[in-house]
Amino acid sequence: MRIALDAMGTDDAPVAEVAGAVEALKDTDGDLEILLVGDQDAVEAELARHPDAPRDRVRVVHAPERVLPDESPAKALRRKPNSSIAIGLGLHRDGQADAFISAGSTGAVMAGSLFILRPLAGVDRPPIGTVIPTARGPLLMLDAGANVDCKPHQLVQFAQLGKVYAQDLMGIPDPRIGLLNIGEEPGKGDERSVETHQLLAAQTDLNFVGNVEGRAIIQGVCDVLVCDGFAGNVLLKFYESVASFIVGLLKPALGDELLHKPDVERIFRLLDYTETGGAPLLGVHGITIICHGGSPPKAIRNAIRVAAQAVRSSLVSHFERELAPQQTPALDDA
């Protein structure tokens, strides 16, 4: 298995990427190879700081250009065909890598995945899926920010993609699908929400449990939560802020010693995004994992773990089988 890792994506590139890659390789057996895509001199210099790295399973692929966060994603990809994002995705498309990971410009990674890997048949707008904790275990939420305005049939596609992901990577045989809404009743919400509820309820292959209010998410009433990217991104960033907020409240009362007790640390790890590593872009011809720009090595290591798990489970093939009977409007109508 070969995984292409954008070595120039994080704010601390290539330090975090190289360290995370080395940690991931140490955690796995010999079936994993990592392609570090980025400025060769910079990457090689950073690799030299890890003399214990298994160099027989690391290869540097030179990419002299880098997409910056403030650049227009589509324009940057056109103007910088030799960027680490474009070359990394090209390796994946051409079969030289089985997955691609980047903590670079989210917009550029999404745009590159759409143009280079292409969406699967039956997927209009690939969503970002992210795993968040609940009282009953992890929950997959999608979309987490790729599509801020969605049509009802596209939300149904999200549910179908989420079902397969939950089965393959979360080990849930028949995941419960919920629709984020302002009330539980089928008629609640705007016209889009009502129509989406009707469409989801008509899908006999989905275990649709109905509308889910914001207060019920943390209770774990569903395994897959479907929403548009606007609401999903707001919810995700709120979740990410909770851990530091709670620590700030408890630290004056408990002190550092109690906060670092194993049981307390285990609880806070549930809210730590670095434990998940990255969010997959679902519904393209390949495995794309998008990481935070501020990702530390642990997040990169865990993103590699998620990518490897997706490859081993033949996730894309399962998506294709799930979506095969579906008919979607032409792109002009989407």
Sequence and secondary structure as in RCSB ss.txt:
>XXXX:A:sequence
MRIALDAMGTDDAPVAEVAGAVEALKDTDGDLEILLVGDQDAVEAELARHPDAPRDRVRVVHAPERVLPDESPAK
ALRRKPNSSIAIGLGLHRDGQADAFISAGSTGAVMAGSLFILRPLAGVDRPPIGTVIPTARGPLLMLDAGANVDC
KPHQLVQFAQLGKVYAQDLMGIPDPRIGLLNIGEEPGKGDERSVETHQLLAAQTDLNFVGNVEGRAIIQGVCDVL
VCDGFAGNVLLKFYESVASFIVGLLKPALGDELLHKPDVERIFRLLDYTETGGAPLLGVHGITIICHGGSPPKAI
RNAIRVAAQAVRSSLVSHFERELAPQQTPALDDA
>XXXX:A:secstr
 EEEEETT STTTTHHHHHHHHHHHHHS TT EEEEEE HHHHHHHHTT TTS GGGEEEEE  B   TTS HHH
HHHH TTBHHHHHHHHHHTTS SEEEE S HHHHHHHIIIII B TT SS  BEEEEEETTEEEEEE SSS SS 
 HHHHHHHHHHHHHHHHHHS  SS EEEEE SSSSTT S HHHHHHHHHHHT TTSEEEEEE HHHHTTT  SEE
E  HHHHHHHHHHHHHHHHHHHHHHHHHHHHHHHTSHHHHHHHHTT GGGT  EEE SBSS EEE  TT  HHHH
HHHHHHHHHHHHTTHHHHHHHHHTT     GGG 
